Amino acid sequence: MEQAPLPPLIERYARQPESLGKQIRLELALREVVRHDWPLGARLPGHRTLCDALGVARNTLARAMKSLISDGYLHTGHGQGTWTRRPHPAGLPRDNVAPEHSVPLSARAQAVLDEKGAGLIQSGAFVPGIPDIARFPMRKWRQLYTSVTVPQNALLLSYSSGGYGPLKREIRDLLRRWRHIDCDTQQIIITEGTHHGLELCTIALADAGQRVLMESPCYWGARNVFTAMGMLPERVRWYPESGHTLEDLTDHPIQLAYFTGTHHYPLSTPTCRDHKLALCQAAQPAYIIEDDYEFSGHEDAQLLFDPASSHHLLVGSFSKLMFPGLRLGYLVVPKALAGVMNRLRSEVFREGRMLDQAVLAQFIADGDLDAIYLRMQRDYLGRQQVVHDQLASIEGVIEISPPSRGISLCVQLDPQFDDERVARHLLQEHLIVRPLSPFCSVRDKRRGLVLGVGMLAGESLANEVARLRRILESVLQLKDIRL
């Protein structure tokens, strides 16, 4: 029986950002080494050998391996050792798994899967869209759960009705503090993240076959929600310096217009209210949805949203401020729509997670969210400056989004480069970035890389950025990445 070699695991473990903690670093390293280095059916070294080689405690190793076993990357026999395997769909024998292309799907589902979207790898150096979860105050979060789970709060175990009242009041006050938006709590609907809010908007306000106006490049998550709901995305090129390319508009009626909020995603540059207004005046959408994707602290938020309007809606979430797994967000709707959209949410999705909502409400009321917000925005600005300074002078890089207080930035490449191939080359070196071109319209020839700064800080960031620079410089010299 072949023995799994230790050096690849040691090397991959050392590459993981120290800010993630030993267990998460070990889980990521084990997944990578099983996928790329160790043969199928190889036997892992003993626990003591692994702990000594990696400098981790036995319980840390045990928890990491339990996660890998649960996900199908490892299997173990009592007293016999642990071996590598490949994950396969639950409920089907390994030799009887149907090929993906033969599984019958709806046209809407196939349209979503045919598009490029979120990658399967959601953690690692420079993965975009992930905040600094290592610095989240988990102890305080646990204490709040303990404080709300007392016998007299048994109603928190039931369905909610329109959302937890104290949380809606805290969101109202948060929007007033940081966005200068003055809305009523009745206009706020608690959602399970931004995608859920967009889905609810689409169900309530549009029919399959109608068109949704989006910018190019677009946020792929929103595009996928609209596509899954049977809408037809119509994309218009946007340039920070000049605005939208209005000749991209067709004569088709526009039901919804969708914009990211104060900061464009994925270009990671400040948006312009006048640009949005000019496009809406030309397209005349029935409803305008703004997604406050990266909630940054600019005094002038450049939002079109008006809480007194009958056709403006605002969606937001706490995933980028706190941690992605929270999956709680909000939707602010016109007063005339509040009652019917609350009822629709209840009929289609039901409502719950009152415990989570109660904890989040207290977390905001205690000032913890504002404290995180202010601290991390300062940190992200410094991290973005480090990345910007390292990558700006690389030959083939034509523009980098200016350093901001968000978690993402965009590196635009010369259009001669195939950014998808560049991203694949970087992935082989365990550098997780996302290519820009799959989220551009056919007419939009921009190429680039979307990066995140949430997973790296301090010395780890400096080392990884230096490594990214060296590898990107060498990759851009390769012939196979040119169009």
Number of C-alpha atoms within 10 A of each C-alpha: 7 12 13 21 16 16 12 18 23 18 13 19 22 14 19 24 22 19 18 18 11 20 18 19 21 25 19 19 24 25 18 17 22 23 16 11 15 23 18 16 18 18 21 20 16 10 15 12 12 18 17 11 13 17 12 15 15 14 11 16 20 14 15 21 22 16 13 21 18 12 14 16 20 25 19 15 8 6 6 8 13 20 24 24 19 15 15 14 10 9 7 10 9 12 7 7 12 11 7 7 8 7 7 9 10 8 12 16 15 14 14 19 12 9 14 14 17 13 11 6 11 12 19 23 25 26 24 25 25 22 25 21 18 15 12 14 12 11 8 12 15 11 11 19 16 11 12 17 15 10 7 8 11 11 11 19 12 12 14 18 17 22 22 20 17 16 25 22 17 18 21 20 20 18 14 13 12 16 19 13 16 15 20 17 19 20 22 26 23 29 25 17 21 25 22 21 26 26 17 20 21 20 16 14 14 21 13 14 12 15 22 25 24 22 25 25 24 25 22 19 16 21 25 23 18 26 23 20 19 20 22 17 22 19 24 25 22 23 16 13 9 9 18 19 15 14 8 12 17 12 6 10 14 22 20 25 25 24 25 24 27 28 26 23 27 26 26 23 21 19 24 21 17 13 18 21 13 14 20 17 9 10 20 15 19 17 19 22 23 22 28 21 24 24 23 22 16 14 10 12 20 18 23 21 20 17 19 14 12 15 18 19 24 27 27 26 26 22 20 21 23 20 16 16 10 16 16 22 21 24 25 28 29 22 18 13 16 19 15 12 21 20 14 15 23 16 10 10 12 13 19 21 16 19 20 18 23 21 21 23 21 20 18 17 18 11 10 15 19 17 11 15 18 13 11 21 19 13 19 24 17 18 24 24 13 19 24 20 12 16 20 17 12 14 13 17 20 15 16 22 19 16 21 23 23 29 31 27 27 25 23 23 22 17 17 13 20 20 26 19 16 22 22 17 18 18 15 10 13 18 22 24 25 27 23 25 22 18 22 20 19 11 11 15 14 20 23 27 24 25 25 26 27 28 25 27 20 14 11 17 22 16 15 20 22 16 14 21 18 14 15 20 16 10 17 21 12 11 9 12 18 15 10
